[in-house]
Amino acid sequence: MAMKSGLPALAQAHVPRYGEEDKDKTQTEKTAEKEAQRAYERSLGNIPAQKGSDPWGIARDNSPPKAATKTASPKPKAKTDTKTDSAAKQ
């Protein structure tokens, strides 16, 4: 249906302008807002706790780090070149 009045259709009756102060809320509006806030907080309590996500979990090894042992295996001694040792002794 087309409007015959020629006025534009607005979604809101009054659009607030910059710097314009809000109207004072009535007691019923204040009560409704408090009840809505309480309902929101109650609904948050119904959400189960979620465990943390680890997006790189498949790329990492989940085993605990191995403790470094200093006495596990002694380092092999470096081979000495007998030619240079015998030349140095002469």
DACORNOR-V866106 format. One record per pair of residues at least 12 apart in sequence whose ideal C-beta (glycine too) atoms are under 10 Angstrom apart, sorted by sequence separation. I is the first residue (numbers start at 1). GAP is how many residues later the second one is. D is the distance in Angstrom with one decimal. If there is no record, write none. Layout:
i=I gap=GAP d=D
i=I gap=GAP d=D
This chain:
none
